[in-house]
Amino acid sequence: MTSVPTFLMTDPAHYEVSYSINPWMEPSHWSAAPEERHRQAVSCWRALRQALEQAGARVEVVPGQPGLPDMLFPANAAVVLDGCALMARFLYPERQGEEPYFHAFFQQLREQGHLRQVDLLPEGLIHEGAGDCIWDPLRRHFWVGWGQRSAYEATAVIEKHFGFPVVPLQLVSPRYYHLDVCFYPLPGGEVVYYPGALSEASRAEIRRRVSDDLRIEAGEAEAELLCLNAVNLGHDIFMAKGTPRLKDQLEARGYRCIELDLAPFILSGGGAYCMTLHLDRSSAAQDGAANWQQQDLQEIG
Ligand code: ARG
């Protein structure tokens, strides 16, 4: 068993923007130069993969499927913690076709020992995976987005399923349709977020739980760059190019920002976090990155 952090990414062969289910998606921007866009997408995807690998991660790749271009965003496939995956149910028919492919692949991951359990949400309950369910490694709870894609009713189900507290946050803007496009917690306890995407009650909830010195509030212009859709591996933060202000704030706190060109994916409303799914996220590790298999062994032995 290895303790190398493992991310899932989707082979970009069938990626495109051919429909619109969020305000970022304009199929005409893609169809104006589809080959060129696809070429760019493949090269940006490779750069993200390479950056993660250079930082010490392993990347598992799930094949994409023709006609299901948003499979490219595996963060929406499931919530994963301590080797247990809870498969997503999508709101839009455009994405519902992904469910059986992801489910079959996750079963395969289980057979290979990368996961120990794969479960389904109750029928009819909509929740779009890690995009709307973000683990806070320091506070040891999930922050769960609802109100755009995912149903409020899913929060209690997730809490019961994983046995960890869940803090629901209401998303109020169609442009910030998943929590991961406007919010992320860091291992040092910082929470980076765009308040404008959240209801007043949810902003108050964040202020109640996260002290002033740990709240990093981004402005609309920063959120618009989709740089808050960031994936972190320890103190490395992989993100679409943000602003010098945000980068300076993060680096002053000891993080390293790895800014990447993710333009072809921003055309679909996605960035670094949702292009990946952390498969070995552990509730015990402070940076969320240790391998659950190792802890299991320690617990046993
Ligand atoms: N086009 C995709 C959609 O609208 C993008 C999903 C990005 N994923 C995310 N977790 N933000 O579903």
Residues whose N, C-alpha, C, O or C-beta is under 5 A from the ligand:
A	BS01	LIG	I21 N22 D70 F73 A75 G131 H178 D180 V181 S268 G269 G270 C274
